[in-house]
Amino acid sequence: MPRPALPLRLSALDENDLQTISATLQDAVAQLGDFEFSRSARTFTLALNRFRWEGGGRNERVRTGLQIAQVTGAWSQNLRQGADDAVVNLLSVGFESSDAPSGVVVLVFSGGGELRLSVECLEAVMIDISAPWPASSRPEHEAE
């Protein structure tokens, strides 16, 4: 009998930490309605269904929350505003330093979509919030 999956909890305070979160969230899918920017709390929160790359060969997804803190502004490109049911596929999460420790967290989606979050400093938390469930397939990438 397989062991139950333990929920992942990752935090990022620098670019190296964020690379780990980015790799973990690669190929996560989400609806735009599950993105929320709180100006008063200065947070941007996303709920995603991520593929469990650490699943030991099993094709599973798990509901995961990602919260970016210290957000001073948010901009998007090629993401349909108001299309809450639109599904996006996350490719990567990166950080562009501007005036250390501030910078921009950049979330890149397939199809050319991009979300840019201006932050005072890098502070991100990713937490699995559900039990895993079977996925119909494993994400594939073309060889370059």
Buried (B, 14 or more C-beta within 10 A) or exposed (E): EEEEBEBBEBBBEEBEBBBBBBEBBBBBBBBBEBBEBEEEEBBBBBBBBBBBBEBEEEBBBBBBBBBBBBBEEBEBEEBEEEEEEBEBBBBBBBBEEEEEBBBBBBBBBEEEBBBBBBBBEBBBBBBBEEEBEEBEEEEEEEEE
